[in-house]
């Protein structure tokens, strides 16, 4: 059933009446329901498909795709954990990619990743792999606490870098270091924030760029992912696969990009200040005495000021069982229906859309195309950090009972 508005009409009816002035974006309950039949998708401790890996149907076509170059970028891939991200993005299927090496800290997973990517060369760690001079670019799909460190190291070794989210893990200092490393290297950096290539968000961005929304007055985003059930994960402290691993007690706003994308992905802007409130969790391992982060919150709701003077509410919750997923809404000053192509770009033959609403193949294609054409990728380091750092500061605000705090800004 659709959500109801205060007027008594359904949200779908409301959106249809409002046109593009107010639009609901993203993957929600419908996507989760469709995921019941997904085969081989990663699952949590209760056997439920992890949000984002549902079978959401066809996600694009190769019709209309035109090769730009016959060059093959030599790529190394790091990480084959719970979500098997290393092989989930289709690098091994892209006509302009040769996967020349893979790595995972756990030997059995490393072997599985090599098989999935049809690659013979393996390394015991990402640190060793990035020393390989044959590799031009790396995809870092390791545990979140290692993203910044490994990205910086790879850039320093002359590699283009793509990472899973978030760009940095709770550290403003790491954010500055990543930013400086990208600028100094002159290489491409892209964060694979899946919401950017959700069909609806991509469509609304095209309408926004064509002037259909005017100024965005208000936007909303939600990332709801129930963490009450252990879902397993590599723990960088114990160097073992533990229940929840680094996710155990994770401050919600340290993982903010799936929600923050519903403003920054549409506008390309940023958040300048934030007031955030947190709610304690009833889940035992999400209580401060039971997690390494001393984090007291299972849900954090942030109200941001945007760089163009608007407002945005972004919610990240680990306690909500129903309606999991990633979704958002944008509301603009204008009510114009602009004639613009809102379809996602065609994908190369053999490259599927993949999980998270068919976004995976689009990210890989965007990253490789940016290298081939020597251009800035869509989710560049500035957008990646503006999405991520806003959440870090939001958590600081929640710990201070909603104190209004300024947010560092990143601009290329």
Order of alpha helices (4+ residues) and beta strands (2+ residues): alpha-beta-alpha-beta-alpha-beta-alpha-beta-alpha-beta-alpha-beta-alpha-beta-alpha-beta-beta-beta-alpha-beta-beta-beta-beta-alpha-alpha-alpha-beta
